Structure formats: structure tokens, C-alpha cells
Amino acid sequence: MKKINYCCKNFKNGSKSVYKTLKSKFPDIKQKKKSCLGNCRLCSKQCIVRIGKTEVIVAPSAKVLYKQLKKRIG
């Protein structure tokens, strides 16, 4: 899997818990916190991450986002 990018402003929506959980359970996966991913419309309402440079994953909650990322990791 490519690097997972997180928007720091989205951490308040729950993505911070996903970041921490993935960091502890999958330390070999590269994760990076960015000040902004440029998807403010999605980011202000839901949990969001960007994989690589183009793929965006959006979920209504941190729990759903974690499940989607875990499924991608395998």
C-alpha cells in the first residue's frame, strides 16, 4: 500500500484515532499528517484520507474508515 495521508483539520472528525490505531497495529505502513489535503467539502463533514496522490477514501465515521483501510491493507 502506498502512503496514507491525513488532514490535520480532519482529526477532530475522528481520523486521529484511525491514524493512531494503524500506527500501532501496522507500523510498516507509511502514514503522514498534512495540514490540508485540499478536499475541504468532504473533510469538513466526514472522515477522509488520501492514499498515494490521487485515491481518496471517505467514511461517515472513524470506525468505518478504519474498516475500509484495514480491508485495503489485507
TORZA-623787 format. One record per residue: residue in one letter; x, y negated, z of N, C-alpha, C in turn. Coordinates in steps of 0.02 Angstrom, whole numbers, padded with zeros to 5 digits, m for minus. Each point is the difference from the previous one (the first is absolute). Layout:
<atoms>
<atom><code>A</code><n_east>X</n_east><n_north>Y</n_north><n_up>Z</n_up><ca_east>X</ca_east><ca_north>Y</ca_north><ca_up>Z</ca_up><c_east>X</c_east><c_north>Y</c_north><c_up>Z</c_up></atom>
...
</atoms>
This chain:
<atoms>
<atom><code>M</code><n_east>00042</n_east><n_north>00060</n_north><n_up>00000</n_up><ca_east>m00042</ca_east><ca_north>m00060</ca_north><ca_up>00000</ca_up><c_east>00044</c_east><c_north>m00062</c_north><c_up>00000</c_up></atom>
<atom><code>K</code><n_east>m00021</n_east><n_north>m00049</n_north><n_up>m00037</n_up><ca_east>00036</ca_east><ca_north>m00063</ca_north><ca_up>m00001</ca_up><c_east>m00011</c_east><c_north>m00038</c_north><c_up>00065</c_up></atom>
<atom><code>K</code><n_east>00030</n_east><n_north>m00057</n_north><n_up>00006</n_up><ca_east>m00005</ca_east><ca_north>m00041</ca_north><ca_up>00060</ca_up><c_east>m00072</c_east><c_north>m00025</c_north><c_up>00011</c_up></atom>
<atom><code>I</code><n_east>m00021</n_east><n_north>00000</n_north><n_up>00063</n_up><ca_east>m00066</ca_east><ca_north>m00026</ca_north><ca_up>00018</ca_up><c_east>00010</c_east><c_north>m00070</c_north><c_up>00027</c_up></atom>
<atom><code>N</code><n_east>m00034</n_east><n_north>m00048</n_north><n_up>m00030</n_up><ca_east>00004</ca_east><ca_north>m00070</ca_north><ca_up>00021</ca_up><c_east>m00063</c_east><c_north>m00020</c_north><c_up>00037</c_up></atom>
<atom><code>Y</code><n_east>00010</n_east><n_north>m00034</n_north><n_up>00056</n_up><ca_east>m00056</ca_east><ca_north>m00023</ca_north><ca_up>00042</ca_up><c_east>00000</c_east><c_north>m00076</c_north><c_up>00001</c_up></atom>
<atom><code>C</code><n_east>m00059</n_east><n_north>m00029</n_north><n_up>00002</n_up><ca_east>m00008</ca_east><ca_north>m00073</ca_north><ca_up>00009</ca_up><c_east>m00003</c_east><c_north>m00013</c_north><c_up>00075</c_up></atom>
<atom><code>C</code><n_east>00044</n_east><n_north>m00042</n_north><n_up>00025</n_up><ca_east>00001</ca_east><ca_north>m00016</ca_north><ca_up>00072</ca_up><c_east>m00066</c_east><c_north>m00033</c_north><c_up>00022</c_up></atom>
<atom><code>K</code><n_east>m00030</n_east><n_north>m00038</n_north><n_up>m00044</n_up><ca_east>m00064</ca_east><ca_north>m00032</ca_north><ca_up>00017</ca_up><c_east>m00056</c_east><c_north>00052</c_north><c_up>00007</c_up></atom>
<atom><code>N</code><n_east>00009</n_east><n_north>00058</n_north><n_up>m00032</n_up><ca_east>m00050</ca_east><ca_north>00053</ca_north><ca_up>00003</ca_up><c_east>00006</c_east><c_north>00043</c_north><c_up>00063</c_up></atom>
<atom><code>F</code><n_east>00054</n_east><n_north>m00008</n_north><n_up>00037</n_up><ca_east>00009</ca_east><ca_north>00039</ca_north><ca_up>00061</ca_up><c_east>m00058</c_east><c_north>m00009</c_north><c_up>00049</c_up></atom>
<atom><code>K</code><n_east>m00030</n_east><n_north>m00058</n_north><n_up>00001</n_up><ca_east>m00057</ca_east><ca_north>m00012</ca_north><ca_up>00045</ca_up><c_east>m00061</c_east><c_north>00041</c_north><c_up>m00019</c_up></atom>
<atom><code>N</code><n_east>m00003</n_east><n_north>00023</n_north><n_up>m00063</n_up><ca_east>m00056</ca_east><ca_north>00042</ca_north><ca_up>m00023</ca_up><c_east>00011</c_east><c_north>00073</c_north><c_up>00016</c_up></atom>
<atom><code>G</code><n_east>00058</n_east><n_north>00018</n_north><n_up>00027</n_up><ca_east>00012</ca_east><ca_north>00068</ca_north><ca_up>00020</ca_up><c_east>00057</c_east><c_north>00035</c_north><c_up>m00034</c_up></atom>
<atom><code>S</code><n_east>00030</n_east><n_north>m00029</n_north><n_up>m00050</n_up><ca_east>00053</ca_east><ca_north>00034</ca_north><ca_up>m00036</ca_up><c_east>00064</c_east><c_north>00007</c_north><c_up>00042</c_up></atom>
<atom><code>K</code><n_east>00006</n_east><n_north>m00039</n_north><n_up>00054</n_up><ca_east>00058</ca_east><ca_north>00006</ca_north><ca_up>00043</ca_up><c_east>00004</c_east><c_north>00069</c_north><c_up>00033</c_up></atom>
<atom><code>S</code><n_east>m00058</n_east><n_north>00026</n_north><n_up>00020</n_up><ca_east>00000</ca_east><ca_north>00067</ca_north><ca_up>00031</ca_up><c_east>00020</c_east><c_north>00053</c_north><c_up>m00051</c_up></atom>
<atom><code>V</code><n_east>m00020</n_east><n_north>m00009</n_north><n_up>m00063</n_up><ca_east>00019</ca_east><ca_north>00047</ca_north><ca_up>m00053</ca_up><c_east>00075</c_east><c_north>m00003</c_north><c_up>m00011</c_up></atom>
<atom><code>Y</code><n_east>00027</n_east><n_north>m00060</n_north><n_up>m00002</n_up><ca_east>00073</ca_east><ca_north>m00010</ca_north><ca_up>m00008</ca_up><c_east>00038</c_east><c_north>00037</c_north><c_up>00055</c_up></atom>
<atom><code>K</code><n_east>m00020</n_east><n_north>m00011</n_north><n_up>00063</n_up><ca_east>00034</ca_east><ca_north>00031</ca_north><ca_up>00056</ca_up><c_east>m00006</c_east><c_north>00076</c_north><c_up>00000</c_up></atom>
<atom><code>T</code><n_east>m00059</n_east><n_north>00025</n_north><n_up>m00015</n_up><ca_east>m00012</ca_east><ca_north>00072</ca_north><ca_up>00000</ca_up><c_east>00041</c_east><c_north>00034</c_north><c_up>m00055</c_up></atom>
<atom><code>L</code><n_east>00000</n_east><n_north>m00029</n_north><n_up>m00060</n_up><ca_east>00039</ca_east><ca_north>00029</ca_north><ca_up>m00055</ca_up><c_east>00074</c_east><c_north>m00003</c_north><c_up>00015</c_up></atom>
<atom><code>K</code><n_east>00022</n_east><n_north>m00054</n_north><n_up>00032</n_up><ca_east>00070</ca_east><ca_north>m00008</ca_north><ca_up>00017</ca_up><c_east>00023</c_east><c_north>00055</c_north><c_up>00048</c_up></atom>
<atom><code>S</code><n_east>m00043</n_east><n_north>00018</n_north><n_up>00048</n_up><ca_east>00019</ca_east><ca_north>00051</ca_north><ca_up>00048</ca_up><c_east>m00007</c_east><c_north>00071</c_north><c_up>m00028</c_up></atom>
<atom><code>K</code><n_east>m00052</n_east><n_north>00013</n_north><n_up>m00040</n_up><ca_east>m00012</ca_east><ca_north>00067</ca_north><ca_up>m00026</ca_up><c_east>00039</c_east><c_north>00016</c_north><c_up>m00064</c_up></atom>
<atom><code>F</code><n_east>00014</n_east><n_north>m00051</n_north><n_up>m00040</n_up><ca_east>00036</ca_east><ca_north>00009</ca_north><ca_up>m00063</ca_up><c_east>00057</c_east><c_north>m00051</c_north><c_up>m00005</c_up></atom>
<atom><code>P</code><n_east>00052</n_east><n_north>00009</n_north><n_up>00040</n_up><ca_east>00054</ca_east><ca_north>m00051</ca_north><ca_up>00001</ca_up><c_east>00039</c_east><c_north>m00005</c_north><c_up>m00065</c_up></atom>
<atom><code>D</code><n_east>m00004</n_east><n_north>00050</n_north><n_up>m00043</n_up><ca_east>00036</ca_east><ca_north>m00001</ca_north><ca_up>m00064</ca_up><c_east>m00034</c_east><c_north>m00042</c_north><c_up>m00053</c_up></atom>
<atom><code>I</code><n_east>m00062</n_east><n_north>m00020</n_north><n_up>00011</n_up><ca_east>m00036</ca_east><ca_north>m00041</ca_north><ca_up>m00050</ca_up><c_east>00018</c_east><c_north>m00073</c_north><c_up>00011</c_up></atom>
<atom><code>K</code><n_east>00017</n_east><n_north>m00034</n_north><n_up>m00054</n_up><ca_east>00018</ca_east><ca_north>m00070</ca_north><ca_up>00003</ca_up><c_east>m00062</c_east><c_north>m00043</c_north><c_up>00006</c_up></atom>
<atom><code>Q</code><n_east>00000</n_east><n_north>m00044</n_north><n_up>00051</n_up><ca_east>m00056</ca_east><ca_north>m00046</ca_north><ca_up>00010</ca_up><c_east>00030</c_east><c_north>m00069</c_north><c_up>00010</c_up></atom>
<atom><code>K</code><n_east>m00036</n_east><n_north>m00050</n_north><n_up>m00024</n_up><ca_east>00024</ca_east><ca_north>m00068</ca_north><ca_up>00006</ca_up><c_east>m00058</c_east><c_north>m00047</c_north><c_up>00015</c_up></atom>
<atom><code>K</code><n_east>00012</n_east><n_north>m00046</n_north><n_up>00046</n_up><ca_east>m00049</ca_east><ca_north>m00052</ca_north><ca_up>00016</ca_up><c_east>00015</c_east><c_north>m00061</c_north><c_up>m00042</c_up></atom>
<atom><code>K</code><n_east>m00050</n_east><n_north>m00026</n_north><n_up>m00034</n_up><ca_east>00007</ca_east><ca_north>m00060</ca_north><ca_up>m00040</ca_up><c_east>m00045</c_east><c_north>m00054</c_north><c_up>00029</c_up></atom>
<atom><code>S</code><n_east>00017</n_east><n_north>m00062</n_north><n_up>m00010</n_up><ca_east>m00042</ca_east><ca_north>m00054</ca_north><ca_up>00026</ca_up><c_east>m00066</c_east><c_north>m00003</c_north><c_up>m00038</c_up></atom>
<atom><code>C</code><n_east>00000</n_east><n_north>00018</n_north><n_up>m00065</n_up><ca_east>m00062</ca_east><ca_north>m00001</ca_north><ca_up>m00039</ca_up><c_east>00009</c_east><c_north>00046</c_north><c_up>m00060</c_up></atom>
<atom><code>L</code><n_east>m00052</n_east><n_north>00039</n_north><n_up>m00016</n_up><ca_east>00001</ca_east><ca_north>00043</ca_north><ca_up>m00059</ca_up><c_east>m00034</c_east><c_north>m00031</c_north><c_up>m00060</c_up></atom>
<atom><code>G</code><n_east>m00033</n_east><n_north>m00057</n_north><n_up>00011</n_up><ca_east>m00032</ca_east><ca_north>m00035</ca_north><ca_up>m00055</ca_up><c_east>m00069</c_east><c_north>00027</c_north><c_up>m00018</c_up></atom>
<atom><code>N</code><n_east>m00030</n_east><n_north>00039</n_north><n_up>00045</n_up><ca_east>m00068</ca_east><ca_north>00026</ca_north><ca_up>m00011</ca_up><c_east>m00045</c_east><c_north>m00025</c_north><c_up>00056</c_up></atom>
<atom><code>C</code><n_east>m00002</n_east><n_north>m00065</n_north><n_up>00010</n_up><ca_east>m00034</ca_east><ca_north>m00030</ca_north><ca_up>00057</ca_up><c_east>m00075</c_east><c_north>00016</c_north><c_up>00003</c_up></atom>
<atom><code>R</code><n_east>m00033</n_east><n_north>00006</n_north><n_up>m00057</n_up><ca_east>m00071</ca_east><ca_north>00016</ca_north><ca_up>00000</ca_up><c_east>m00014</c_east><c_north>00067</c_north><c_up>00034</c_up></atom>
<atom><code>L</code><n_east>00041</n_east><n_north>00051</n_north><n_up>m00017</n_up><ca_east>m00008</ca_east><ca_north>00066</ca_north><ca_up>00030</ca_up><c_east>00028</c_east><c_north>00001</c_north><c_up>00071</c_up></atom>
<atom><code>C</code><n_east>00056</n_east><n_north>m00032</n_north><n_up>00009</n_up><ca_east>00036</ca_east><ca_north>00002</ca_north><ca_up>00063</ca_up><c_east>m00039</c_east><c_north>m00032</c_north><c_up>00057</c_up></atom>
<atom><code>S</code><n_east>m00038</n_east><n_north>m00051</n_north><n_up>m00013</n_up><ca_east>m00036</ca_east><ca_north>m00035</ca_north><ca_up>00053</ca_up><c_east>m00059</c_east><c_north>00041</c_north><c_up>00028</c_up></atom>
<atom><code>K</code><n_east>m00022</n_east><n_north>00051</n_north><n_up>m00037</n_up><ca_east>m00060</ca_east><ca_north>00037</ca_north><ca_up>00020</ca_up><c_east>00013</c_east><c_north>00073</c_north><c_up>00018</c_up></atom>
<atom><code>Q</code><n_east>00055</n_east><n_north>00029</n_north><n_up>m00026</n_up><ca_east>00012</ca_east><ca_north>00072</ca_north><ca_up>00009</ca_up><c_east>00074</c_east><c_north>00013</c_north><c_up>00014</c_up></atom>
<atom><code>C</code><n_east>00015</n_east><n_north>00061</n_north><n_up>00017</n_up><ca_east>00070</ca_east><ca_north>00022</ca_north><ca_up>00006</ca_up><c_east>00028</c_east><c_north>00012</c_north><c_up>m00069</c_up></atom>
<atom><code>I</code><n_east>00061</n_east><n_north>m00023</n_north><n_up>m00012</n_up><ca_east>00029</ca_east><ca_north>00005</ca_north><ca_up>m00066</ca_up><c_east>00075</c_east><c_north>00014</c_north><c_up>00004</c_up></atom>
<atom><code>V</code><n_east>00025</n_east><n_north>00040</n_north><n_up>m00047</n_up><ca_east>00072</ca_east><ca_north>00010</ca_north><ca_up>m00008</ca_up><c_east>00013</c_east><c_north>00003</c_north><c_up>m00075</c_up></atom>
<atom><code>R</code><n_east>00063</n_east><n_north>m00012</n_north><n_up>m00018</n_up><ca_east>00020</ca_east><ca_north>00006</ca_north><ca_up>m00070</ca_up><c_east>00056</c_east><c_north>00052</c_north><c_up>m00003</c_up></atom>
<atom><code>I</code><n_east>m00008</n_east><n_north>00047</n_north><n_up>m00045</n_up><ca_east>00051</ca_east><ca_north>00051</ca_north><ca_up>m00010</ca_up><c_east>00038</c_east><c_north>m00017</c_north><c_up>m00063</c_up></atom>
<atom><code>G</code><n_east>00065</n_east><n_north>m00006</n_north><n_up>00008</n_up><ca_east>00041</ca_east><ca_north>m00021</ca_north><ca_up>m00057</ca_up><c_east>m00014</c_east><c_north>m00073</c_north><c_up>m00016</c_up></atom>
<atom><code>K</code><n_east>m00003</n_east><n_north>m00015</n_north><n_up>m00065</n_up><ca_east>m00011</ca_east><ca_north>m00069</ca_north><ca_up>m00021</ca_up><c_east>m00071</c_east><c_north>m00013</c_north><c_up>m00023</c_up></atom>
<atom><code>T</code><n_east>m00038</n_east><n_north>00053</n_north><n_up>m00014</n_up><ca_east>m00066</ca_east><ca_north>m00012</ca_north><ca_up>m00030</ca_up><c_east>m00059</c_east><c_north>00033</c_north><c_up>00035</c_up></atom>
<atom><code>E</code><n_east>00008</n_east><n_north>00059</n_north><n_up>00027</n_up><ca_east>m00057</ca_east><ca_north>00037</ca_north><ca_up>00026</ca_up><c_east>m00022</c_east><c_north>m00028</c_north><c_up>00068</c_up></atom>
<atom><code>V</code><n_east>m00064</n_east><n_north>m00018</n_north><n_up>00004</n_up><ca_east>m00028</ca_east><ca_north>m00027</ca_north><ca_up>00062</ca_up><c_east>m00051</c_east><c_north>00050</c_north><c_up>00028</c_up></atom>
<atom><code>I</code><n_east>00006</n_east><n_north>00013</n_north><n_up>00065</n_up><ca_east>m00049</ca_east><ca_north>00043</ca_north><ca_up>00033</ca_up><c_east>m00037</c_east><c_north>m00042</c_north><c_up>00051</c_up></atom>
<atom><code>V</code><n_east>m00066</n_east><n_north>00002</n_north><n_up>m00004</n_up><ca_east>m00044</ca_east><ca_north>m00040</ca_north><ca_up>00043</ca_up><c_east>m00046</c_east><c_north>00048</c_north><c_up>00038</c_up></atom>
<atom><code>A</code><n_east>m00011</n_east><n_north>m00014</n_north><n_up>00064</n_up><ca_east>m00045</ca_east><ca_north>00041</ca_north><ca_up>00040</ca_up><c_east>m00038</c_east><c_north>m00044</c_north><c_up>00048</c_up></atom>
<atom><code>P</code><n_east>m00062</n_east><n_north>00021</n_north><n_up>00019</n_up><ca_east>m00040</ca_east><ca_north>m00041</ca_north><ca_up>00045</ca_up><c_east>00025</c_east><c_north>00000</c_north><c_up>00072</c_up></atom>
<atom><code>S</code><n_east>00042</n_east><n_north>00049</n_north><n_up>00018</n_up><ca_east>00027</ca_east><ca_north>00003</ca_north><ca_up>00069</ca_up><c_east>00070</c_east><c_north>00029</c_north><c_up>m00001</c_up></atom>
<atom><code>A</code><n_east>00035</n_east><n_north>m00009</n_north><n_up>00055</n_up><ca_east>00069</ca_east><ca_north>00026</ca_north><ca_up>00006</ca_up><c_east>m00001</c_east><c_north>00076</c_north><c_up>m00003</c_up></atom>
<atom><code>K</code><n_east>m00050</n_east><n_north>00030</n_north><n_up>00029</n_up><ca_east>m00005</ca_east><ca_north>00073</ca_north><ca_up>00002</ca_up><c_east>m00006</c_east><c_north>00028</c_north><c_up>m00071</c_up></atom>
<atom><code>V</code><n_east>m00042</n_east><n_north>m00030</n_north><n_up>m00041</n_up><ca_east>m00009</ca_east><ca_north>00022</ca_north><ca_up>m00069</ca_up><c_east>00064</c_east><c_north>m00013</c_north><c_up>m00041</c_up></atom>
<atom><code>L</code><n_east>00032</n_east><n_north>m00057</n_north><n_up>00011</n_up><ca_east>00063</ca_east><ca_north>m00015</ca_north><ca_up>m00035</ca_up><c_east>00053</c_east><c_north>00052</c_north><c_up>00017</c_up></atom>
<atom><code>Y</code><n_east>00006</n_east><n_north>00017</n_north><n_up>00064</n_up><ca_east>00049</ca_east><ca_north>00050</ca_north><ca_up>00021</ca_up><c_east>m00014</c_east><c_north>00067</c_north><c_up>m00034</c_up></atom>
<atom><code>K</code><n_east>m00063</n_east><n_north>00020</n_north><n_up>m00003</n_up><ca_east>m00018</ca_east><ca_north>00063</ca_north><ca_up>m00032</ca_up><c_east>00018</c_east><c_north>00000</c_north><c_up>m00074</c_up></atom>
<atom><code>Q</code><n_east>m00012</n_east><n_north>m00056</n_north><n_up>m00033</n_up><ca_east>00016</ca_east><ca_north>m00006</ca_north><ca_up>m00072</ca_up><c_east>00075</c_east><c_north>00004</c_north><c_up>m00011</c_up></atom>
<atom><code>L</code><n_east>00040</n_east><n_north>m00034</n_north><n_up>00042</n_up><ca_east>00072</ca_east><ca_north>00002</ca_north><ca_up>m00007</ca_up><c_east>00028</c_east><c_north>00069</c_north><c_up>00017</c_up></atom>
<atom><code>K</code><n_east>m00026</n_east><n_north>00031</n_north><n_up>00051</n_up><ca_east>00023</ca_east><ca_north>00067</ca_north><ca_up>00019</ca_up><c_east>m00014</c_east><c_north>00050</c_north><c_up>m00056</c_up></atom>
<atom><code>K</code><n_east>m00057</n_east><n_north>m00008</n_north><n_up>m00032</n_up><ca_east>m00017</ca_east><ca_north>00044</ca_north><ca_up>m00057</ca_up><c_east>00050</c_east><c_north>m00010</c_north><c_up>m00057</c_up></atom>
<atom><code>R</code><n_east>00019</n_east><n_north>m00063</n_north><n_up>m00012</n_up><ca_east>00049</ca_east><ca_north>m00016</ca_north><ca_up>m00052</ca_up><c_east>00069</c_east><c_north>00029</c_north><c_up>00015</c_up></atom>
<atom><code>I</code><n_east>00018</n_east><n_north>m00002</n_north><n_up>00065</n_up><ca_east>00065</ca_east><ca_north>00025</ca_north><ca_up>00021</ca_up><c_east>00003</c_east><c_north>00076</c_north><c_up>m00009</c_up></atom>
<atom><code>G</code><n_east>m00055</n_east><n_north>00033</n_north><n_up>00017</n_up><ca_east>m00003</ca_east><ca_north>00073</ca_north><ca_up>m00009</ca_up><c_east>00012</c_east><c_north>00040</c_north><c_up>00061</c_up></atom>
</atoms>
